[in-house]
Every structure is written in structure tokens, then in C-alpha cells.
Amino acid sequence: MRNEKAVSMTGMDMMNLAKKRVLLRNSFKRHLRIYPICVVAIMGICSPFGIGYFWPIVLALSWGIIVALHGVCVNNALSDSCSIVSDEYNRLKRLSMMDG
């Protein structure tokens, strides 16, 4: 009886998973759009006042690495979410058969 909640993925579960995937994708797209705008703005502000060392390049490169890692994480989360849900469903199905 403890596995009464072990049911197949309902329409609501699929909707929640779809919403999560859309939010992840949109957060990365937003990050990807904001990055070049901010980098260009900072470089535009700092270039007339050059002190010899063009420090905004450090900001641009480090933030670029962070954006790339964000993309990798989102891609991995989106590709793994279906298999994780499927694996969990199969595990719960096996457990319910063992109790039954």
C-alpha cells in the first residue's frame, strides 16, 4: 500500500516537466542575450578612458565562460530529465509489482 502513488506519468506530471524544461531554456536564452549587451556597454564606457590595460576583456572572457557553462548545464538537464523520469517510473513500477 505504500506504493499507491507509484503510478504512470500523468498529464499533469508531463506538463510540469515541460514547464521546467521551458523555464531552463528561457533562462539560458535570457543570459545569452544580456551578455553581449553588457559587455559592449562596459567596453564602450571604459575604452575612452584607457589606462593602458584593457581590463574589460577579463570581465568579457570570464562571463563568457560562465555563459558557456550555463548552456552546458541546461543542455544536460534537458537531455537527462526524460531518462531520469523514465528510470524512476520503471523503478516504482517494479516496486509496485513486488508488493502486489
C-alpha positions in Angstrom: 0.0 0.0 0.0 2.9 2.4 0.4 3.3 2.4 -3.4 -0.2 3.6 -4.2 1.4 6.8 -5.5 3.6 4.8 -7.9 1.5 5.5 -11.0 2.5 6.2 -14.5 3.4 9.8 -15.5 0.1 11.7 -15.7 -0.7 14.6 -18.0 0.0 16.9 -15.1 3.4 15.4 -14.5 4.2 15.8 -18.2 3.0 19.4 -18.1 5.2 20.2 -15.0 8.2 18.6 -16.7 7.5 20.6 -19.9 7.2 23.8 -17.9 10.5 23.1 -16.1 12.3 22.5 -19.4 10.9 25.7 -21.0 12.0 27.7 -17.9 15.5 26.3 -18.1 15.7 27.0 -21.8 14.4 30.6 -21.4 16.8 31.4 -18.6 19.7 30.4 -20.8 18.4 32.4 -23.7 18.0 35.5 -21.5 21.5 35.1 -20.1 22.8 34.7 -23.7 21.0 38.0 -24.8 22.1 40.0 -21.8 25.8 39.0 -22.0 26.8 40.8 -25.2 24.8 43.9 -24.4 26.5 44.3 -21.1 30.0 43.5 -22.4 29.6 46.1 -25.3 28.3 48.7 -22.9 31.2 48.2 -20.4 33.8 48.2 -23.2 32.2 51.4 -24.7 32.3 53.2 -21.4 35.8 52.1 -20.5 37.6 52.4 -23.8 37.8 56.3 -24.0 39.4 56.2 -20.5 42.0 53.6 -21.3 44.7 53.4 -18.7 46.9 51.1 -20.6 45.5 47.8 -19.6 42.1 47.0 -21.2 40.6 45.3 -18.1 37.0 44.8 -19.5 38.4 41.9 -21.6 38.9 40.0 -18.3 35.2 40.5 -17.5 34.1 39.5 -21.0 36.1 36.3 -21.0 35.2 35.2 -17.5 31.5 36.0 -18.1 31.7 34.2 -21.4 32.9 31.1 -19.7 30.0 31.3 -17.2 27.5 31.6 -20.1 29.0 28.6 -21.8 28.8 26.5 -18.6 25.2 27.6 -18.2 24.5 26.4 -21.7 26.2 23.0 -21.0 24.2 22.6 -17.7 20.9 23.4 -19.3 21.6 21.1 -22.2 22.5 18.2 -19.8 19.4 18.9 -17.6 17.1 18.8 -20.6 18.6 15.7 -22.1 18.7 13.8 -18.7 15.3 14.8 -17.5 13.4 12.4 -19.7 15.6 9.4 -18.9 15.6 10.2 -15.2 11.8 10.3 -15.2 11.6 7.1 -17.2 14.1 5.3 -14.9 12.2 6.4 -11.8 8.9 5.3 -13.3 10.3 1.9 -14.1 11.7 1.6 -10.6 8.4 2.4 -9.0 6.6 0.0 -11.3 9.0 -2.8 -10.2 8.4 -2.0 -6.6 4.7 -2.0 -7.0 4.8 -5.4 -8.7 6.9 -6.8 -5.8 4.3 -5.6 -3.3 1.4 -6.8 -5.4 
